[in-house]
């Protein structure tokens, strides 16, 4: 557990606090009776557990081959955001490649180009929300290799870049969400 959470916590007390918040969040997710209840749990805990200013959770619309936002934090839900599952956006890239995407400066076209020549950042949503996205970490929600959605974290509260430890921590949550969403989709 020590290695898994290295690089983010100043001491063992901070790490223990994270682990306690993470355990509470995952218990709420695992015991949720529906996807809506899961989203309610995420809305209450995601910013606190991961110490970020903003977060989004997208689920797959398999018919339209798009990601659809379920929650956008903090505050109220913006209009449903629909994003194609392709390499042109950060969450779309995470979905299309089924891998984490970490960006230190969302407005840096060179940095985005080093990840993928097609990758762009759409500042429209920053303008609409009255915020400014700096760092972005997007991780696919998978069950086995089936894409269920994407979690996107934005702007660490301390202003630092996302670390490999952050990627592992949000990937842990994405795995739990994938398994839970899969269980809820199965017929009783």
Backbone as CSV, one residue per row, in Angstrom:
resi,resn,N_x,N_y,N_z,CA_x,CA_y,CA_z,C_x,C_y,C_z
1,UNK,0.816,-1.190,0.000,0.000,0.000,0.000,0.864,1.261,0.000
2,UNK,2.009,1.204,0.653,2.906,2.358,0.736,3.311,2.846,-0.652
3,UNK,3.778,1.946,-1.510,4.231,2.320,-2.846,3.070,2.841,-3.667
4,UNK,1.913,2.228,-3.500,0.759,2.581,-4.305,0.378,4.045,-4.126
5,UNK,0.559,4.587,-2.959,0.096,5.945,-2.693,1.248,6.930,-2.533
6,UNK,2.453,6.531,-2.936,3.598,7.415,-2.795,3.479,8.597,-3.744
7,UNK,4.185,9.670,-3.398,4.235,10.812,-4.285,3.139,11.823,-4.079
8,UNK,2.200,11.623,-3.181,1.117,12.579,-2.999,0.982,13.020,-1.556
9,UNK,1.270,12.161,-0.617,1.000,12.445,0.779,2.265,12.830,1.523
10,UNK,2.130,13.862,2.354,3.285,14.355,3.112,3.699,13.381,4.200
11,UNK,2.716,12.652,4.744,3.042,11.717,5.819,1.990,10.613,5.887
12,UNK,2.222,9.694,6.815,1.322,8.544,6.943,-0.068,8.942,7.412
13,UNK,-0.191,10.048,8.154,-1.505,10.515,8.607,-2.349,10.946,7.411
14,UNK,-1.734,11.700,6.485,-2.460,12.103,5.266,-2.863,10.887,4.455
15,UNK,-1.956,9.932,4.321,-2.252,8.724,3.568,-3.387,7.951,4.224
16,UNK,-3.355,7.833,5.543,-4.417,7.116,6.261,-5.760,7.823,6.069
17,UNK,-5.750,9.156,6.050,-6.981,9.909,5.811,-7.548,9.621,4.434
18,UNK,-6.656,9.601,3.434,-7.092,9.255,2.078,-7.696,7.849,2.059
19,UNK,-6.993,6.896,2.653,-7.463,5.508,2.624,-8.827,5.371,3.291
20,UNK,-9.062,6.123,4.362,-10.362,6.072,5.038,-11.455,6.673,4.149
21,UNK,-11.183,7.820,3.527,-12.170,8.447,2.635,-12.444,7.549,1.427
22,UNK,-11.383,6.923,0.881,-11.526,6.025,-0.255,-12.390,4.820,0.129
23,UNK,-12.149,4.241,1.294,-12.928,3.081,1.750,-14.400,3.445,1.914
24,UNK,-14.683,4.621,2.452,-16.075,5.054,2.611,-16.745,5.238,1.252
25,UNK,-16.032,5.852,0.316,-16.583,6.060,-1.018,-16.838,4.731,-1.721
26,UNK,-15.882,3.831,-1.668,-16.051,2.555,-2.366,-17.145,1.704,-1.730
27,UNK,-17.308,1.777,-0.421,-18.406,1.039,0.229,-19.755,1.584,-0.236
28,UNK,-19.865,2.899,-0.338,-21.108,3.501,-0.822,-21.387,3.084,-2.263
29,UNK,-20.359,2.999,-3.087,-20.528,2.581,-4.482,-20.960,1.126,-4.554
30,UNK,-20.258,0.264,-3.841,-20.554,-1.173,-3.901,-21.943,-1.501,-3.371
31,UNK,-22.445,-0.715,-2.437,-23.761,-1.006,-1.857,-24.890,-0.255,-2.568
32,UNK,-24.570,0.536,-3.566,-25.585,1.311,-4.279,-26.507,0.387,-5.077
33,UNK,-27.818,0.636,-5.015,-28.766,-0.224,-5.727,-28.941,0.122,-7.207
34,UNK,-28.396,1.267,-7.654,-28.607,1.696,-9.039,-27.466,2.607,-9.484
35,UNK,-27.310,2.783,-10.808,-26.305,3.742,-11.281,-26.541,5.153,-10.745
36,UNK,-27.807,5.559,-10.599,-28.091,6.893,-10.054,-27.590,7.022,-8.625
37,UNK,-27.732,5.971,-7.835,-27.225,5.988,-6.466,-25.700,6.048,-6.450
38,UNK,-25.068,5.363,-7.389,-23.606,5.441,-7.496,-23.199,6.880,-7.782
39,UNK,-23.873,7.521,-8.709,-23.531,8.899,-9.054,-23.735,9.829,-7.860
40,UNK,-24.755,9.565,-7.065,-24.950,10.353,-5.848,-23.778,10.202,-4.897
41,UNK,-23.287,8.992,-4.746,-22.117,8.749,-3.892,-20.885,9.461,-4.440
42,UNK,-20.697,9.413,-5.755,-19.555,10.074,-6.362,-19.645,11.586,-6.175
43,UNK,-20.840,12.116,-6.343,-21.017,13.556,-6.207,-20.635,14.013,-4.805
44,UNK,-20.916,13.193,-3.812,-20.593,13.554,-2.434,-19.117,13.370,-2.110
45,UNK,-18.427,12.417,-2.751,-17.092,12.076,-2.291,-15.919,12.300,-3.210
46,UNK,-16.153,12.450,-4.503,-15.055,12.458,-5.465,-14.068,13.613,-5.253
47,UNK,-14.558,14.821,-5.078,-13.668,15.968,-4.903,-12.854,15.846,-3.627
48,UNK,-13.495,15.382,-2.559,-12.830,15.247,-1.262,-11.768,14.154,-1.283
49,UNK,-12.118,13.002,-1.810,-11.180,11.876,-1.802,-9.949,12.181,-2.648
50,UNK,-10.138,12.764,-3.824,-9.022,12.972,-4.745,-8.425,14.378,-4.679
51,UNK,-8.983,15.239,-3.823,-8.461,16.589,-3.599,-8.251,17.342,-4.908
52,UNK,-9.347,17.423,-5.676,-9.353,18.150,-6.942,-10.472,19.188,-6.915
53,UNK,-10.340,20.185,-7.788,-11.346,21.247,-7.858,-12.580,20.828,-8.642
54,UNK,-12.395,19.996,-9.658,-13.492,19.605,-10.541,-13.334,18.149,-10.938
55,UNK,-14.456,17.529,-11.253,-14.428,16.152,-11.753,-15.667,15.919,-12.604
56,UNK,-15.545,14.999,-13.532,-16.670,14.599,-14.380,-16.689,13.083,-14.457
57,UNK,-17.879,12.533,-14.562,-18.040,11.106,-14.801,-18.887,10.966,-16.056
58,UNK,-18.364,10.223,-17.009,-19.048,9.979,-18.274,-19.367,8.496,-18.370
59,UNK,-20.541,8.178,-18.889,-20.902,6.796,-19.176,-21.078,6.640,-20.679
60,UNK,-20.917,5.413,-21.155,-20.982,5.131,-22.592,-22.432,5.058,-23.063
61,UNK,-22.711,5.749,-24.161,-23.939,5.561,-24.917,-23.517,4.688,-26.099
62,UNK,-23.718,3.380,-25.959,-23.222,2.423,-26.954,-23.884,2.612,-28.313
63,UNK,-25.130,3.028,-28.337,-25.845,3.212,-29.599,-25.198,4.322,-30.420
64,UNK,-24.884,5.442,-29.764,-24.325,6.589,-30.473,-22.800,6.624,-30.451
65,UNK,-22.173,5.637,-29.796,-20.716,5.608,-29.654,-20.184,6.936,-29.120
66,UNK,-20.804,7.360,-28.004,-20.413,8.598,-27.352,-20.296,8.371,-25.853
67,UNK,-19.625,9.305,-25.212,-19.614,9.384,-23.755,-20.593,10.479,-23.367
68,UNK,-21.382,10.224,-22.327,-22.378,11.185,-21.864,-22.096,11.482,-20.398
69,UNK,-21.989,12.772,-20.074,-21.700,13.132,-18.687,-22.901,12.811,-17.809
70,UNK,-22.612,12.264,-16.640,-23.645,12.046,-15.625,-23.541,13.090,-14.545
71,UNK,-22.321,13.367,-14.109,-22.151,14.422,-13.123,-20.948,15.263,-13.516
72,UNK,-21.057,16.522,-13.241,-19.964,17.450,-13.404,-19.880,18.200,-12.087
73,UNK,-18.776,18.105,-11.405,-18.608,18.684,-10.089,-17.652,19.864,-10.157
74,UNK,-17.640,20.808,-9.292,-18.554,21.007,-8.184,-19.835,21.689,-8.650
75,UNK,-20.763,21.788,-7.744,-21.994,22.502,-8.025,-22.973,21.684,-8.829
76,UNK,-23.653,22.355,-9.689,-24.734,21.735,-10.418,-24.237,21.053,-11.678
77,UNK,-25.073,20.197,-12.206,-24.765,19.517,-13.454,-24.962,20.517,-14.592
78,UNK,-23.960,20.635,-15.434,-24.135,21.414,-16.651,-25.029,20.594,-17.578
79,UNK,-25.384,21.177,-18.684,-26.137,20.396,-19.655,-25.359,19.130,-19.955
80,UNK,-26.075,18.087,-20.328,-25.387,16.838,-20.661,-24.320,17.120,-21.707
81,UNK,-23.141,16.649,-21.398,-22.026,16.795,-22.327,-21.891,15.478,-23.066
82,UNK,-21.886,15.547,-24.387,-21.697,14.361,-25.222,-20.362,14.505,-25.937
83,UNK,-19.554,13.461,-25.834,-18.211,13.480,-26.399,-18.025,12.211,-27.227
84,UNK,-17.533,12.341,-28.463,-17.295,11.131,-29.255,-16.175,10.278,-28.650
85,UNK,-16.295,8.990,-28.825,-15.240,8.073,-28.390,-14.211,8.031,-29.518
86,UNK,-13.309,9.001,-29.460,-12.220,9.078,-30.428,-11.061,9.821,-29.766
87,UNK,-10.017,10.090,-30.503,-8.801,10.651,-29.909,-8.737,12.173,-29.961
88,UNK,-9.874,12.848,-30.201,-9.836,14.302,-30.339,-10.013,15.050,-29.014
89,UNK,-10.531,14.408,-27.973,-10.685,15.052,-26.661,-9.982,14.195,-25.611
90,UNK,-9.750,14.766,-24.448,-9.040,14.029,-23.410,-9.855,12.829,-22.941
91,UNK,-11.148,13.034,-22.622,-11.956,11.880,-22.174,-12.205,10.908,-23.318
92,UNK,-12.406,11.420,-24.525,-12.583,10.542,-25.679,-11.344,9.708,-25.943
93,UNK,-10.175,10.300,-25.766,-8.910,9.580,-25.961,-8.760,8.474,-24.925
94,UNK,-9.073,8.781,-23.656,-9.006,7.750,-22.604,-9.927,6.583,-22.945
95,UNK,-11.108,6.897,-23.469,-12.058,5.847,-23.846,-11.574,5.060,-25.061
96,UNK,-11.142,5.772,-26.095,-10.732,5.116,-27.343,-9.511,4.227,-27.154
97,UNK,-8.569,4.672,-26.328,-7.344,3.898,-26.129,-7.428,2.978,-24.918
98,UNK,-8.497,3.152,-24.120,-8.675,2.391,-22.881,-7.444,2.509,-21.978
99,UNK,-6.938,3.745,-21.913,-5.779,3.998,-21.062,-5.882,5.395,-20.457
100,UNK,-5.158,5.606,-19.371,-5.158,6.889,-18.680,-4.499,7.961,-19.537
101,UNK,-5.014,9.178,-19.415,-4.424,10.339,-20.072,-4.210,11.390,-18.987
102,UNK,-2.962,11.797,-18.799,-2.621,12.843,-17.830,-2.046,14.031,-18.582
103,UNK,-2.629,15.195,-18.351,-2.214,16.422,-19.018,-1.890,17.451,-17.943
104,UNK,-0.693,18.037,-18.015,-0.280,19.025,-17.021,-0.814,20.416,-17.314
105,UNK,-1.022,20.741,-18.599,-1.563,22.035,-18.995,-2.510,21.803,-20.165
106,UNK,-3.798,21.836,-19.872,-4.807,21.519,-20.888,-4.771,22.474,-22.071
107,UNK,-4.240,23.673,-21.876,-4.196,24.659,-22.946,-2.901,24.603,-23.761
108,UNK,-1.980,23.716,-23.416,-0.695,23.597,-24.096,-0.832,22.639,-25.280
109,UNK,-0.929,23.196,-26.476,-1.137,22.381,-27.678,0.036,21.445,-27.953
110,UNK,1.250,21.876,-27.608,2.410,21.000,-27.803,2.324,19.775,-26.898
111,UNK,1.954,19.987,-25.648,1.815,18.851,-24.729,0.736,17.887,-25.229
112,UNK,-0.399,18.422,-25.644,-1.464,17.571,-26.175,-0.979,16.815,-27.409
113,UNK,-0.236,17.486,-28.287,0.288,16.862,-29.496,1.274,15.735,-29.211
114,UNK,2.015,15.844,-28.094,2.934,14.765,-27.721,2.162,13.512,-27.305
115,UNK,0.942,13.690,-26.799,0.111,12.542,-26.436,-0.494,11.932,-27.688
116,UNK,-1.050,12.793,-28.550,-1.642,12.332,-29.811,-1.857,13.550,-30.704
117,UNK,-1.531,13.431,-31.971,-1.662,14.554,-32.907,-3.103,15.043,-33.026
118,UNK,-4.074,14.180,-32.792,-5.482,14.558,-32.908,-6.038,15.236,-31.660
119,UNK,-5.328,15.123,-30.533,-5.853,15.557,-29.240,-5.937,17.075,-29.139
120,UNK,-7.115,17.553,-28.675,-7.360,18.980,-28.485,-8.084,19.168,-27.152
121,UNK,-8.036,20.405,-26.647,-8.812,20.748,-25.466,-9.858,21.764,-25.879
122,UNK,-11.130,21.493,-25.522,-12.238,22.376,-25.861,-12.502,23.307,-24.679
123,UNK,-12.100,24.560,-24.804,-12.263,25.526,-23.715,-13.693,26.027,-23.569
124,UNK,-14.606,25.603,-24.445,-16.009,26.011,-24.362,-16.585,25.724,-22.986
125,UNK,-16.271,24.537,-22.435,-16.865,24.146,-21.154,-16.290,24.957,-20.001
126,UNK,-15.028,25.382,-20.105,-14.477,26.285,-19.097,-15.248,27.602,-19.108
127,UNK,-15.479,28.140,-20.299,-16.208,29.407,-20.409,-17.626,29.260,-19.856
128,UNK,-18.274,28.160,-20.172,-19.653,27.934,-19.716,-19.727,27.787,-18.198
129,UNK,-18.736,27.119,-17.600,-18.743,26.881,-16.160,-18.098,28.020,-15.372
130,UNK,-17.426,28.939,-16.062,-16.743,30.025,-15.375,-15.517,29.542,-14.616
131,UNK,-14.829,28.561,-15.169,-13.649,27.997,-14.510,-12.492,27.959,-15.500
132,UNK,-11.343,27.531,-15.017,-10.186,27.350,-15.908,-9.552,26.006,-15.586
133,UNK,-9.561,25.122,-16.546,-8.950,23.811,-16.379,-7.450,23.945,-16.586
134,UNK,-6.688,23.371,-15.647,-5.236,23.352,-15.779,-4.796,21.918,-16.054
135,UNK,-4.744,21.106,-14.995,-4.340,19.715,-15.157,-5.583,18.854,-15.348
136,UNK,-5.429,17.787,-16.127,-6.524,16.843,-16.367,-5.978,15.426,-16.259
137,UNK,-6.735,14.583,-15.592,-6.429,13.155,-15.534,-7.717,12.418,-15.881
138,UNK,-7.704,11.680,-16.978,-8.877,10.920,-17.420,-8.520,9.442,-17.458
139,UNK,-9.388,8.616,-16.860,-9.143,7.177,-16.759,-10.405,6.438,-17.196
140,UNK,-10.257,5.435,-18.059,-11.446,4.690,-18.493,-12.008,3.832,-17.360
141,UNK,-13.324,3.703,-17.362,-14.023,2.778,-16.466,-14.289,1.533,-17.304
142,UNK,-13.654,0.431,-16.932,-13.743,-0.803,-17.708,-14.279,-1.937,-16.847
143,UNK,-14.952,-2.867,-17.495,-15.197,-4.177,-16.906,-14.575,-5.158,-17.877
144,UNK,-13.516,-5.826,-17.403,-12.675,-6.623,-18.283,-12.201,-5.668,-19.373
145,UNK,-12.507,-5.866,-20.631,-12.100,-4.901,-21.665,-13.282,-4.096,-22.192
146,UNK,-14.461,-4.274,-21.596,-15.636,-3.514,-22.030,-15.620,-2.120,-21.422
147,UNK,-15.743,-1.132,-22.272,-15.758,0.252,-21.829,-17.110,0.601,-21.228
148,UNK,-17.098,1.083,-19.991,-18.319,1.499,-19.303,-18.418,3.024,-19.229
149,UNK,-17.277,3.716,-19.206,-17.265,5.170,-19.090,-15.867,5.690,-18.842
150,UNK,-15.786,6.927,-18.368,-14.514,7.588,-18.070,-14.711,8.489,-16.852
151,UNK,-13.724,8.486,-15.957,-13.664,9.461,-14.867,-12.612,10.488,-15.247
152,UNK,-12.958,11.760,-15.068,-12.023,12.837,-15.375,-11.853,13.715,-14.139
153,UNK,-10.625,13.861,-13.678,-10.301,14.760,-12.578,-9.600,15.981,-13.150
154,UNK,-9.903,17.147,-12.583,-9.297,18.377,-13.082,-8.811,19.237,-11.927
155,UNK,-7.614,19.749,-12.064,-7.031,20.729,-11.160,-6.864,20.213,-9.745
156,UNK,-5.703,19.645,-9.468,-5.387,19.285,-8.087,-5.488,20.534,-7.224
157,UNK,-6.032,20.402,-6.038,-6.199,21.545,-5.135,-4.874,22.205,-4.784
158,UNK,-3.805,21.445,-4.739,-2.498,22.012,-4.406,-1.784,22.594,-5.622
159,UNK,-2.398,22.518,-6.809,-1.831,23.087,-8.024,-0.761,22.238,-8.697
160,UNK,-0.363,21.149,-8.075,0.687,20.291,-8.635,0.140,19.457,-9.801
161,UNK,1.059,18.927,-10.585,0.679,18.027,-11.673,0.221,16.694,-11.091
162,UNK,-0.593,15.964,-11.845,-0.988,14.622,-11.434,0.238,13.713,-11.491
163,UNK,0.322,12.803,-10.533,1.465,11.896,-10.406,1.066,10.482,-10.835
164,UNK,2.041,9.604,-11.039,1.699,8.192,-11.273,0.861,7.607,-10.124
165,UNK,1.091,8.062,-8.898,0.272,7.616,-7.766,-1.180,8.038,-7.921
166,UNK,-1.408,9.258,-8.434,-2.781,9.716,-8.699,-3.445,8.830,-9.738
167,UNK,-2.684,8.473,-10.780,-3.232,7.597,-11.823,-3.641,6.264,-11.209
168,UNK,-2.793,5.701,-10.364,-3.126,4.412,-9.728,-4.350,4.540,-8.833
169,UNK,-4.434,5.630,-8.077,-5.577,5.802,-7.164,-6.896,5.928,-7.922
170,UNK,-6.936,6.720,-8.991,-8.198,6.873,-9.718,-8.488,5.622,-10.541
171,UNK,-7.449,4.900,-10.967,-7.658,3.625,-11.658,-8.287,2.612,-10.709
172,UNK,-7.886,2.623,-9.443,-8.512,1.742,-8.444,-10.015,1.991,-8.379
173,UNK,-10.400,3.273,-8.336,-11.826,3.603,-8.282,-12.524,3.198,-9.581
174,UNK,-11.880,3.427,-10.719,-12.476,3.070,-12.010,-12.737,1.568,-12.091
175,UNK,-11.829,0.750,-11.550,-12.035,-0.708,-11.556,-13.250,-1.087,-10.708
176,UNK,-13.397,-0.468,-9.561,-14.551,-0.736,-8.692,-15.837,-0.310,-9.389
177,UNK,-15.819,0.849,-10.025,-17.004,1.316,-10.753,-17.350,0.375,-11.904
178,UNK,-16.363,-0.079,-12.646,-16.628,-0.993,-13.757,-17.299,-2.259,-13.293
179,UNK,-16.792,-2.849,-12.226,-17.380,-4.077,-11.683,-18.795,-3.815,-11.176
180,UNK,-18.989,-2.709,-10.483,-20.308,-2.400,-9.917,-21.323,-2.105,-11.017
181,UNK,-20.941,-1.302,-12.013,-21.858,-1.037,-13.128,-22.227,-2.336,-13.842
182,UNK,-21.261,-3.214,-14.037,-21.524,-4.496,-14.698,-22.535,-5.316,-13.890
183,UNK,-22.344,-5.395,-12.594,-23.270,-6.161,-11.740,-24.683,-5.588,-11.810
184,UNK,-24.796,-4.264,-11.856,-26.121,-3.648,-11.908,-26.803,-3.842,-13.259
185,UNK,-26.027,-4.074,-14.313,-26.598,-4.281,-15.648,-27.100,-5.705,-15.855
186,UNK,-26.561,-6.643,-15.081,-26.975,-8.048,-15.266,-28.419,-8.246,-14.810
187,UNK,-29.166,-9.093,-15.512,-30.527,-9.384,-15.079,-30.511,-10.128,-13.738
188,UNK,-31.499,-9.827,-12.914,-31.578,-10.448,-11.586,-31.988,-11.908,-11.684
